Amino acid sequence: MLHFDFSSLLDAWPILAAGAWITLKVTLVAIACGIALGTVLAVCAVSRSRVLQSGAQAYITLFRSIPLVMLLLWFFLVVPQVLKAVFDLSPSVDIRLVSAMVAYSMLEAAFFAEIIRAGILGLSAGQFQAARSLGMTTPQAFRYIILPQAFRAMLPIMLTQCIVIFQDTSLVYVIALGDFFSNAVRIGERDGNVVQMLLFAGFVYWVVCAALSALVKLLQQRLRRA
């Protein structure tokens, strides 16, 4: 019969909290950078320039076709060398953390780009024509008319993608980064209670994802009423 030793959880709390902080940092950076770069890619994908369209589509197709674990390993091997050569980073910088942030940001940019592009294409052509009739340039039309409406329409899907990012951060164990999940496994292996720590980690992920999913549903209901 499985026995839960809650005292071991209390003793391991500082290590788990440190791992949770790393998980949160990777998640937030991936979301912020992914949305920023994804917005640029989405605008390029719907532009009239074939060069911009082709470049954006090539980026999206490339990063959506590479398994995340493989991408993490590639960036872990490549990014440190590039960063050290360009920025002359000190040894105190956690290269594994930076590599994970870069990998997740570039990957999620491809997914956010497709989401935002769908939001843009879902708008009527009259929106852009109305902006042009008001004397707006193309960048102004996207900034003040097109993108705000696209973000509003796609907000629930974007929040769902944020939940997926949070879940996927557990894969940083492949580059030995001490996130919440990795630290929970290491503590379990050290104390001989791996099953207990895995169940606890799974419970924490479930609580966070369930709360965020409930928030998404609430937001969808409010958007329908608006």
Buried (B, 14 or more C-beta within 10 A) or exposed (E): EEEEEEEBBEEBEEBBEBBBEBBBBBBBBBBEBBBEBBBBBBBBBBBEEEEBBEBBBEBBEEBEEBEBBEBBBEBBEEBBEEBBEEEEBEEEEEBBBBBBBBBBBBBBBBBBBBBBBBBBEEBEEEBBEEBBEEEBEBEBBBBEBBBEBBBEBBBBBBBBBBBEBBBBBBBBBBBEBBBBBBBBBBBBEEBEBBEBBBBBBEEBBEEBBEEBEEEBEEEBEEEEEE
